[in-house]
């Protein structure tokens, strides 16, 4: 068992399902990324920080860097966002297709810049 598995197991089952869904999307779209715990949350590294995610009491935070939020600003209008963060409510289905597109964008961005 790795550190991310241990992180996920700290949460209620319904939250674990969502965390596993996000992890699966990231791994499918960035299979070369290294998984680790940074800043106390699951982190993916590929030519620098790629994305992070974390569970909270009412939402899952997804952190694709400021560029990942800015690029998909119009598609993220239904979600609370800040400079480098997106909040997905635990009461709603995750927008897995949008997460996939953001991860792919970040992979391409890191390949160009690093």
Steps between C-alpha positions, in 0.01 A plus 500: 500500500634844415452836667215605270309181583550581868381859443180382326419250776474785753166609349145360499427241230299737278790748502748221431307414183535856373870515588557172314316641197724807490811289548398268218446791259839647590680167462334428166592841361840542662634144540856635512427721801653411834251467786594636840363687796597869497345773711307219675309403186532266200732666251600411146838604369595504133764751401395696806174505695215378282188487722402439864169404660368485854179414681331730748176480697276636222711494184799362314763751410673455164812704442615521136710818542365843404537422129274195529225706660537793259499281185166338594342803668176485301455125558568551871236771546277261699776440757669713763849583379795709610836571345618137484215304656163350411243373750279206409211454745473156658124516432546500121650269241855580405548653154742223398517604135594854600761368745641286217531805273668703773753224572579465129546876473738502797704210354536687170585823681769336711645329193533837324631696797726254679 
